[in-house]
Amino acid sequence: MESVATGYTLTDYIEVNACTSITWLNANLNGASRLCEFDENKNFIDYWSPNSNPRTITLTGGANTKYIRFSMPTNQVDNVYLIDNTNKTY
């Protein structure tokens, strides 16, 4: 993980295998958190903000999505969970 701005953390690229649905728990609902999806060349596809907690999203890129990254306030790092609903992992 890396610090991207004071008080915020960005994950490394997280590889997802044919994942189309992700749930994240305990996301910051004030719009400070983001989940971004990328293709196999790490080109940006789309991003998501939490509007409910938990929030389940269907990835825009579907099978073309190979990586995700998640940004959040640093003080939430130990409290945020991502769940791959497609492959039942997290």
C-alpha positions, 0 to 999 in steps of 0.5 A, a space after each residue: 500500500 502507498 500513501 497518496 495524500 495526507 491521511 489516505 492509502 491506496 492498495 497495490 494492484 489486486 489481481 481478480 480472476 473472472 470476478 464480476 461482483 465485489 462487496 466491500 464492508 466498512 467503506 467510508 460513506 462520505 465519498 472518501 473511498 474509491 474502488 477502481 478497476 483496470 484491464 490486463 494492461 492496467 488501463 483504467 476502466 471505471 471507479 466506484 464510490 460507496 453509497 451504502 455499507 456494505 455495498 455490492 457492485 458489478 464490475 463494469 469491465 466484467 471478465 475484462 477486469 483483471 485488477 482492482 485498487 482501493 483507496 481509503 482513509 488511512 485510519 480505516 485500513 484495518 477495518 475495510 474488507 473486500 469480498 469477491 462474490 464470484 469466486 467466494 474469496 476475500 
